[in-house]
Amino acid sequence: MMITFCSSAFLGTRLPDHTASANGLCFGVGQLRKRVCHARQQRIVKKSCRLDLRHEFVKWKLSMGLRDSPNASLWRRWSECPVLARPQLALPLIAPSDNWGMWSVLLSIGAFGIWSENTKLGSTLSGALVSTLVALFASNAGIIASESPAYNVVNAFLLPMSVPLLLYSADLRRVVASTGRLLTAFCLGSVATIIGTLVAMVVVPLHTLGDDGWKIAAALMSRHIGGAVNYVAVSEAFGISSSALTAGLAADNLICAIYFMTLFALASKVPVASSKESSVDQVELKDKIGPCSHILESATALAFSACICTMGVYLAQSFGMPEGKITCITAVVVLLATVFPSKIGALAPAGEALAIILVQVFFAVVGASGSIASVVKTAPSLFIFCLVQLSVHLAIILGVGRILGFDQKQLLLASNANVGGPTTAAGLATAKGWKDLVVPGILAGIFGIAIATFISIFLGVTVLRRM
């Protein structure tokens, strides 16, 4: 009778007294045995689930970069959450194989970088750095992947095509004939950049970057002789890692912001020139820096750029140096622009507009491939390196330039063309009223872009590599 009562209580039912028979007793004992076995199975399953959950929790902590030490409250919340109720968020949000998604993000970041130059902060940082930092954050936050087939397309095709688009106006004969003494001052500034790089390598050897140390030094040398496209070309030729490339760009842009403020402060002491540029120069300048919206010219510039890239890649493979394709492409476009200045130069406005877009997309890829931890680790040493490099550059060009009898405005403009390129040189000349030096400043900057890659690769392999 007692067994019957216990079994009925366990089953949640109360049997009447007249059912306390042998059959009822056997039925209650059988149900009790089934419930006990089921409870044992539930404990085994629960223990197994908790082990699986703990293994899943450890994997989640490692993927999030958390410490291996246990966190009781965090584990309690995780383990108590039902498996079906806990959402599983796949990172990155945009898969590397999602071509439409990846290209949408890259083009959007590039467009945002170009737009940011209309703002005070963006103009200080530069559109290239804005695109790089936004993509760097998106990659490290798990929005986009650090590797994708889309990145390979940008590095293999879009980046080389941007070089001819930027150099359609690189007529070296016109540069020499039109710039006068400013070209000599620019060459002095280029030598000052080379000396500044060598001094910076002694002061800040960049050993912490390993094999990337001398390579990034050569890339920064090209950056301060020509422009950003040379920085990219040398980096591509030497195979610099994305993290070092991003850190170098970030450090350089920060130092350049300080440098340009110093340059404008020195230029404020120079009186405004009373001479005016000729109407021919005004037309040339307008054609040079103004955006072109003509469809035919844009299509022709793009097609011709592809043809030049084909020739450059073929030459690089013929010489047994496929990694130097951008160097060969640069040589081909400069040669053609010098031999056929009227035909090739007519494509310059449309080409520059297209090149700006392609370069911005490339810098977005640079940021997406980088690591915030690596950038933070390597940027301080590169910051000091750039500071020493540009300080020596400015001291030499101003000191030696005065001894050689150059005007202060010529030296400042030549230095600006070295460090900032043709666009910033034109901006300085226009802002200070040096209208007779606007076009020569642009041409000097283009000359720097045409020669910087070759000089930096040669000195990087022969000199910087051994330091």
Beta strands, then each sheet from edge to edge (+ up, - down):
end
